[in-house]
Amino acid sequence: MQQKFLSNLFSEHKHFRLFILIFFPFLLLFLAALFLYNLHNQQLVKAQISERFDDIYNVTQRFGSHYDNTDSLYLNKGIHYINHVGVMVNKSGEVKVLSTGLNKLSKRLNDLAPHYVWTVAALEKTSPANNYAHFKPLRPEYIKLNENEKDQSSWIDDIVKKEDLVDTYKDFYSCNLKISEPYVENGSNEKIRSIYYPVYTNRALASLLVVDLKVGIISQIISDFNDEYFTFLQRESNLSGLSISFLLPCSSEGVVIIGINYKYLVATSGILSLFMSFIVSVFVQLIKFRRMRLHRDHMTNFFRRDYFEAKLQTMKVFSILIIDIDHFKQVNDNYGHKMGDEVIKTVCRRLRAQIRNDDVAIRWGGEEFLISFSYMTKAQLFDKAEQLRMAVEQEAINSLTITVSIGGTCSHELSFVDVFNVADKALYSSKQQGRNQTTIA
């Protein structure tokens, strides 16, 4: 019975209407809650992005002490690989061995930005004829670029001046490195941002460390944040009223804009609302089902007399029928109580099929039933009674011909007790006249 109840939960119009009435408040609640939650977390993800880049900067800045304390070796002009670090030498001579430091730096950066470290390079500032540079990894486009770039020292000076990194060793608290705005790298067509860190030795610019990061790192940080905190934030290209914008630490260009993905917000609110509405609807229906089980007769599913009689006492307008199964005692005596129960169940199913959901059917006694309708004329009540009587009679029940006798009345002046007595006398008249009849008084 419960399975049938659950399967029909949304089949009736009133159940669907209940579901809709529950769904929309939940939808508005989840929309508002998730919107405010995401609005609050915009600042948190901004702080997490800034913190991640601060960590990247701190790791990058440690390269300076390694540079000052590394050894040198003699390398011929050409391309060399030392511990998986590519070294391009334009003129044979002494070259600092930076592979150990660059490998450690690359590993630490990859821990902080997995899959988003494009290149780590150390460019030496020497005379134009004695340029050399370290790359991890050394890409073909860098070799080609080096062939075309005749004065590496001049290029380094231009970068340091452009990024306002001249003599940064003098300013203890300022950014002594800078991150560029996003750009597309020549040759690879990879969209990156470059971190420029000048290494000063004895107050002179000795080298420029360049860390290239793929721009997707910021979107990845946001995505990881969404997964951890169940948010729907995204990086946007245009600033809206509900977006926030900021510059990365040690950056003067390339604004980062973070907004809310409203498509996911609405979809998630809808899914949560559907789920909660279903749960609440099932809970409400289970309560109704439980109340129905308490207030209804288990055999017939009609209301119990002890539950509904008090309601009838308060009514002012009546159109009632009292229905009694003819010769029911003989069915029990001749065929047993199991057959008698089956007769009662079948008769009630046939009666229920002929009345509306708003009509009230009550098991008044063992084989006696009372049905209360919205107000009818006596002629209308007679027609309804005949419809019920013929519905019971039309087909045998387990090879037994079963009929009912019916008495009824209409009133908007009498009390229920008086109305019942009138209908009961009409029922008695139907029985006296041979049963299987209808009498409306």
Salt bridges, closest charged atoms under 4 A:
ASP111 OD2 - LYS107 NZ 3.71
ASP157 OD2 - LYS125 NZ 3.30
ASP167 OD2 - LYS170 NZ 3.74
ASP297 OD2 - ARG363 NH1 3.18
ASP306 OD2 - ARG304 NH2 2.64
GLU309 OE1 - ARG305 NE 3.26
ASP324 OD2 - LYS431 NZ 3.23
ASP333 OD2 - LYS329 NZ 2.83
GLU342 OE2 - ARG349 NH2 3.88
ASP359 OD1 - ARG356 NH2 3.03
GLU386 OE1 - ARG389 NH2 2.82
GLU393 OE1 - ARG389 NH1 3.42
